[in-house]
Amino acid sequence: MTDSGAGEVVASAPGSRLPEGWGRATLRELCESVVKVHPGELGKETFRYVDIGSIASGELVVSTAKEIPVQGAPSRARQLIQVGDTVFSTVRPYLKKIAWIPEFLDGEIASTGFCVLRPGEALEPRYLFHLVTSNGFVARVVEKQRGASYPAVREVDIFEEEVVVPPLSEQRRIVAKLDEQLARIEDGEAALVEARRQLELFEVMLLAKATKANPEASSWDCFAIGEMANVSSGATPLKAMPEYYRHGTVPWVTSSMLNDAYVDSADKFITDLALSETAVKEYLPGTILMAMYGEGKTRGKCAVLGIRATTNQACAGIELKPAFESSRAWVLAFLEALYEENREMASGGVQPNLSLGLIKKIRVPLPPVVRQKEILTELAERRSEAAAMREVIKDASAQAKSLRGALLHAAFTGVLVPQDPADEPADTLVDRIRTQRQAAAVKPVRKRAPRKTTSKPASSGQEELSL
């Protein structure tokens, strides 16, 4: 299951006109309360824990649920969940960390960082799930978030949201149609993901075939990067010195920008004062940069500078010596082909990193310049074909998202499935639930019984006086 898609307009917005038989109610009126428990009350030694990290952004499924000993239960592990619940992360709601609880997580524990939505009798569970994952609903919740460094909403912000409620029978028809059509879209999206993966493998094979060992390469010269270039790294000016950053005009490139093969702009800048007073070094256009560490797939990525720029310490600058400058494109292609091997060379625990020493030891086979150009020209043609295919996959993915949004729009405006006049109107059901809840909330006032009084027996002296 993936994100609901762009371009979606959802009829659950307050004030929109409703189809015949539909009604409106808040989620508080439509959902049941969820029991807060300590995992120790479950009567077992371990439990599966669904925290916010268990759901990948926009994927709408619980991808991991760690099994945790009861004695090591986190303080936020307090919400007892059951199959059919929908969990909605109250932290950074724009990330859409929302998921349906499947059967294997029935009776397990979720973090208090979720708002757990348990549908009452007026809601089909899957209808509720599709509704709250729609872009329109999420956008309204995001408007309520508070905080800059840790933006979040409260449970009450979600429960106060008013949503559209079709008749229960129609909800079931909507869910059946949505699940059927969305499954087809997801199959198509899975095929696109696989096509993208195969394309990446194809490019790796192209690079390897063009630059790595083959019978022809046995006659090529081979040089270490340290022999071919001056290798150094950048630095980060002291953040406590605002004069190093305020109104800066000197491009400062970080490793996150090396995911593209060519760097011709920067999104961060430092001042001339920082350049003169710190260990930051300015590199000329044509310098090859390699990410020595960074998030995700960044480590080992290479790019060529197209501008004069400085870098942080996570980037190695490879400045080819005059004798090797004509082989710049070849060296870049070879380092790209070594991407996986370079990543494996990295050392360290929490954040493995490459070192300047390791980079200097990388050996590059160097064919004659004419042969380099022939190989690189053929490589460029094949990579151009791969890039065109990547655009086709990108367009198909966008179309799948648009189709998903159109389906949800149709579902929540009453045009996905036909209405049936025989269905009990949603307003009738919702009003009945409201009445039942109001009655349950009114506690009968117990009349206090009159206090019984008992007269004390008269003393002997009093008896004598009465006589």
N, C-alpha and C positions, 0 to 999 in steps of 0.2 A: 504494500500500500504506500502510495506516495502523495505528495502535496496536492491540494485540491485544485491548483492551477490559477493562472492569472485571468483577468478580464471578467471575473464572475460578479454578477449582481444578484444578491440574495433577497428574496421577498420577506425575510424575517425582520427587516428594518421596520421600526414602529411607524405607523401612519400609512403603510402601503395597503392597497386594496386587496382583500382576500377572496379566494374562490368560495363558492357556495358550500356551506357546511363546515368551513374552517373557523378556528378561533385563535385567540392570543392568550398567553399566560406567561408568568415569569418561571424561570427554572426552579425557583424555590417552591412554587406551587405544584410543579410537575415532578419533582425529584424527591426521593426518600432520604432520610438522614442516614449517615454512615457511622458505625460504631468505632469509637476510638479505644484501642486496647494496647496492652503491653504484650509483646510477642510471647512472654512467659506464660500468658493465659491461654495459649493455643494448645498446651499439653503435649508439645513435641520439642525435641532438642534443637532442631534447626528450622529455618523458614526461608522462603524465597522472598527477596526484597526488591521491590520496584522503586528505584529512585529516579531522579530527573535524568541522570546519565544513562538510564536503561533505554531511553528513547532517542534515536537519532533525529536531528532537526528535520522536520517535514516528512519523515518516513511513516508516521502514524501507526507504528507497531512497537511492541516491547521487544527489542532485539536481544537484550540480556537481562537476566534476573538472578543475581548472585544468591547462592545458598549461604546463609550466615548462621552461626551458632546463636542461640537465644541469649546466652550470656554476653555476647559481643554486639548486641543489637544497638544500632545508632539511636540517638535520642529522638530523631525524627521518624523512626519506624513505628508508627502508631495507628495507621488506618487499615482496618480490615476490609479487603476487597473481595468481590465475587464476580463470577462470570457474567458478562453483560454490562458491567460498569464501564464508564468512560473516564479516564484520568486526564486532567487538563492542567499543565504546569502553570503555576501562578508566577513563576520567575521568568522574566524575559518572554512574555507570551507571544511575541512576534516570531519566535523560533518555531512555533507550532509543535511543541513537544506534547502531543496529544495521542492517546492510544486507547484502543478497545481491549478490555481484559478478556483473554481467552480462557477456555476451560482448565488448562493446566495451571493457571494462577488462581483458581477459585480457592478462597480461604487463606490466601497469603497476605502479605503486608506491603503497603505503599507508604511513601514518604508524605509527611505533612506539607511538603512543598507542592503537592497536587491538590486541586479541587476535585474530589471524587463525585461524579455525577451518576447517581443510581436512579434509573427511570422508574416512575410510579406507574399506576395502572392506565394513565392516559397517554403513555409514550411507548412506542415500540423501541427496544434498546438500540437497534441499528439505525433507526431514524434519528435518534438523539445523537449518536456518534457522527453521522454524516452532517447533521445540522451544525454542530459545534466545531467541526473541522473546516467548515466553509470559510472562505476568505472574508465574507461580509461579517460573520459573527466574530471572527478573530480580530478584525479591524476595530470593531466596536469595543472589544475588551482592551485592546492595546491603547485606545484613547484614555483609558482609566489608569494606566500604569503610573507609578510614582517612583522617584529616585533616579539618579543619574548613573552612578557606578554599579548599582544593583537594582535595575528597574523591575518592578513587580506589581501585581495586583493582589487584592484580598479575595478570599472566597466569596464574601458578600458581593463583590463587584460582578462576579460571574453569576451568582444565584439571582441577582436582581435583573439580569438581562431578560427582556421580553422576547419571546419567540413565537413563530407561527405553529399552530397545531391542527393538522388535518384530522378527519375522523380516523379512528384507530384502524379500521379495515383498509382505508386508503393508505395509511402509513405503511402497512404490510405490503401493499401492492407497489408503493414507491421503493421500498427497501429491496424487494425482489428484483425490480427492474434496474435499480442503481447497482446492486451487487453484481448482476449479470453483465451490465455494460462496463462497469469499472474493472471487472476482472479481465475483460477483453483488452481494455486500454493498458492495464498493468502487464499483460502478456506482451503487448507490443513494446512497452517501455523496457521490459526485461530484455527483449530481443535487441533493442537499441543499445542498452548497456553492454551486452555481449559484443555487439558490432563495434562499439567504441573500444572495448578491451582488445579485440582482435586487431583493430587498426593500430593501437599502440604497440602490440607485439610485432606487427608488420613493419612499423617504423624502426623498432629496435633491430629487427633482422636486417633491414636495409642498411642501417648504420654499421652493424657488425660485419656484414658482407663486404661493405665498401672499404672499411678501415682496418679490420683485424687480420690476423695471420691467414695467409693463403699461399699457394705455391709461388705466386708472383712476388709476395712480400719477402721471401727469403733473401732477395738481392737488395732490399731496401736498407738504407742506413737507419739507425735507431738512436734516439737521444732522450735523455732524462729532461723533464720540464725544467729542472734546476739549471741544466746546461743551456737551454734554449731561451730562458726568460729570467727576469728579476721577479721574484715572488714575495709579496708582502701583504699585510692586512691593514684594515682601517681601524677606526676607533670611534668611541661615543663621547662627545664633549660632556662635561659635567652638567647634569640636568638641573642642578641647583643654581647654575649661572644663567639667568634668563638672557643676559647679553650675548650668550653664545647662540641663541635661537631666535630671539625677537627680531622681526623684520629681516630675517636671513635671506640671502639671495644665492648662496652656494649650494647646488644640489647635493643631497646626502642620501645615498642609496643604501637600502637595507636588503638582507637576503631574500625577503618576501617578494622582491621585484625581479628575481632571477628566474621566475617560472616561464617568462618569455625569452626567446633567444636573442632579443635585441632590446637594449635599454636606451630609449631616446628622450626620456623625461623622468622627473622625480616628483614625489608627493611630499617630501620633507626637505627642509633647507636649514643650513646653519649660516652663521655670519663670518665675515672676513676675520673678525677678532678670534673666533674659534679656530679658524684655519691657521692663524699665526701663533696661537698660544697653546694649542693642544697637539696630540700625536696624530691627529687626522691628516691623511695624505690625499692630495688631489691627483686623480688619474686622468690621462688623456684619452680622447676617443680612440677606439681600437683595442683598448685593454680588455682582456678576457677576465671575467669575474666568475668565481666559483663559490657557491654557498658552502661554508664549512660546517654550519649547523643551522637549524631552523625547524619550524613546525611542519608536521606531516611529511610530504614528499620533497620538501625544499632542499634538504641536505644533499649535496652532490650536483645540484642544478648548475648549469653554466649559461652565460650570456655575454654578448659583446657590448661594450659601452659605445653609444653613439654621441655622447656629450662629455664635456669635462665635468667630472663629479668626484665627490668624496664618498667613502663608504663607512659602514660600521665594522666592528671587529669580527662579525660573522661572515664577512666576504674576504676571499683571497683575491688579490689583484695580480694577474699574470701579464707582465709587460714584456712582450717578445723582443729579443735583441735584433738589431738591424739585419743580421744574416738570416733570420728566420721570419721576418715580417711578411714575406710573400706567402708563407704557409699558414697564415692566421686562420683562414677558413678550414683548412685541413685539421689543424690542432683542435679547433672548436668541435668539429665533427667527431674526431677521435675521442675527445673527453665526453661528449654526449653518448657515444657508444659504450663508454666505460661507466655509465651512470650507476648501474647496480653494483658493479665491482667497487666503485669508489665509496658507495654507501656502506658496503660491508667492511671496508678498511677502517671506518670510524671507530673510535674507542670512547669509553666513558659509560657511566651508568644511566642516570635519569635522562640525560640529553647527550647521546653519542655525538662526537664531532670529529671532523677531519682536522689535521694540523698542517701547518705550512711545510713541515718536514716531510710528511707523507705525500703531499702534492708535488713537492720537488722531485721525489723519487719515481713518479709515474713516467714510464718510458713510452715514447711515441715513435712508431715506425714512420719513416719519411720517404715516400717515393719521389722521383724527380718531379719538378714543378709542373711540367707539361702533363705528366700522368696524373698528378693531383687534380689538375683542372678537368681532365677527362672524367675521372671518377666522380668528382664533385658535381659536374654538370649532369651526369646521369642520375646521381643521387637527388639533385634538386628537382629534376623532372618527376621522379617517382614520389618525392615528398609533396610536390604540388598536387599530384593525383590524390594522395592521401588527405591533403588539406581540403580538397574539393569534397571528398567523401565525408570528412568531418563536418563540413557545413550542411551536407544533406542530413546527417544524423541530428545535428543541432536543430534544423528546421522541423524535422519529424518529431523531435522531443517537444518543441514549442507547440506544435499542432496537437499533440497528445494532451498537453496541459490545458490548451484552449477547449478541447473537446470535453475534458473533465469538468471545467468550469461551466460549460454550456449545459451539461447533464445536471449539475447541481442547481443551476438557475431554473431549469425546467422542473426539477423536483419540488423546489420551494415556491414556485409560482403556480403550481397546480396544472401544468401542461404535460408532465411526463407520463402520467397515467390518467385514464378517464375517471370522473367522479361518478359515484353511484348514489342516487337519491335515497336508496334504502339504507345507507350507512347512517348510524347514529351521529348527529352533528357533534363536532368536537366541543362546542360551547356547552352543550347539555352535559357531557361527561365531565368537563372541567368544573362546571358549576356544582355538580354533585360532589366532586372531590373537595371543593372549597367548603361546602356545607358540612361534610363529614369531618373535615379537619377543624373547622370552627367549633363543632359540637364536642370533639375530643379535647379541644383546648380549654373549654369552659369547665371548671371544676365545681361540682355541687357544693353549696355552702351548707356546712353542717350546723344545725341548731344546737346550741349548748343547753344541756338538760339543767333544770333548776337545781340549785344546791340543796341537798337534804340537810335539815337541822335537827339535832337531837337535844332535848332538855336534860340538863344535868340533874341527878337526884338531889333533893334538898338535904341539907345537913341536919343533924339532930337538933342543933340550936335553932334552926329556922322552923323546924316542926314545933318546937316548944312555943316559939313566938306566935305562930299561927293559931295555936290553941288559945 
